[in-house]
Amino acid sequence: MASRTISRLLPAVDTHDGAGVRLRRALGAHPGLRLDPLLMLDAFSSDNPGDYIGGFPDHPHRGFETVTYILDGHMLHEDHLGNRGNLMAGGVQWMTAGRGIIHSEMPQQTEGRLRGFQLWINLPAKEKMKPAGYRDITPDEIPVVRPLGGGMIKVIAGDLVQEGKLAAKGPISGGATEPFYFDVTLPLGAHCSILMPSGHSALLYCFEGTLRVEGVGVPTATTAILAEGDRVNLDASESEGRCLLIGGKPLGEPVVQAGPFVMNTRQEIEQAIHDYQMGRLTA
């Protein structure tokens, strides 16, 4: 079996989105920095309410999925379908925009730390216009595995395979892109080996400390794009570390994006914009 190595290191880019929310763009800072089928990964973390209090007021999406994972704090989300929920620390919202959704994500705190991530995953052409939907995943629905080498892995999506055996199945599985999404914490001196499907794109985003992949360090606020292979070997020989390990099956389709719309052709993008302007995005 071939262990994955690092093909590229990408420092996260400071930016802002929504109503002035400060964040770090870990993937997708420009079109050349996507990783099929992963379009974008944003990380937000601040103790200063001024960095997050504006939140993400009503905005549209079409053509892809969004995955919001909250580590600290909590956010209220609402959409045009009448769905409403409070995303708490440790929870995940997995939303399929499909043909169209208009929603908001607003912090429900005026002090303290808000920390989390939002991932965008592309949909294949045949699914871009399917009905919108979402799933709220509570912390107790997310399996926690403790590898033999130490540490902890939260399994948000996909199958976690270790030592040749299925260790846990995430609450989200299957779909066109067969995504996996793991939150990995390793104390100093710990190590683990995680199997993953050969042929899937994969990245590691380190957000605490430093982790090493085949001897190469991945520091805080850095994305490591992983080369082909069927496993990744991680160790915390330099310091303790925590990362997201995310991947999916490439779609191999054209990607045309205009802000919150991701389609396959410019004509489809123009149609999405027109539909939104005419109030027909979600019809």
Order of alpha helices (4+ residues) and beta strands (2+ residues): beta-beta-beta-beta-beta-beta-beta-beta-beta-beta-beta-beta-beta-beta-beta-beta-beta-beta-beta-beta-beta-beta-beta-beta-beta-beta-alpha
